[in-house]
């Protein structure tokens, strides 16, 4: 569905989505409350979406497309809004994750992005982006959560995550948040497409100490490396450099605990955060 307006180029995708929703609703001659009843979502939620204060969920975007016969207009605007919320340096890795058949990641101090819960990601965003509004933080978190859709694809990528023990030790968001986060890691790790390892403190120094690395491999065998530090990132495509960082990843993997021992360590920290029922 085409609803072009040259003046709308100055709006953010989130605000533009809300304007398009209001225009279609008014064109249909229905109130926001009638629309809320039709798509089975709260009136207050739709009101925030229409005013550009909040992004819709994926299911709401699909419901709006179906209601207005909008040819995936809202789904596409939602995808654009989520991408716009991601810093420029991170967009290449998001696109790489979507196309990859194998994803290998290492993080030295945090739970890797694709394993993060919404609450954990929100806590990180609040402290790393103190100048951003709550709406912008919510958009960033929604964009991060949308990345996890790679695990829902029919042909799922193989995902291998190595995290430093520091990621388990640091109670991001508080004890309850960390307990929920570690339970989520244990759940995701049950998938046959997912492998999680922990590099323990007792190993001392290792080749990836202090860094964050993603290795994204496509179906044709091409691998791109992505190295991230605070507020910046670097894409590595040179075959020689990719080989070097891949060797570093392999060395770190050899120093990490085997998968089941790693999950036992996660369970141990989960108990420290107050969950005595996990087995």
Secondary structure, 3 states (H helix, E strand, C coil): CCCCCHHHHHCCHHHHHHHHHHHHHHHHCCCHHHHHHHHCCCHHHHHHHHCCCCCCCHHHHHHHHHHHCCCCHHHHHHHHHHHHHCCHHHHHHHHHHHHCCEEEEEECCCCCHHHCCHHHHHHHHHHHCCCCCHHHHHHHHHHHHHHHHHHHCCCCCEEEEEEEHHHHHCCCCCHHHHHHHHHHHHHHCCCCCEEEEEECHHHCCCCCCCCEEEEEECCCCCEEEEEEECCEEEEECCHHHHHHHHHHHHHHHHHCCCHHHHHHHHHHHHHHCCCCCCC
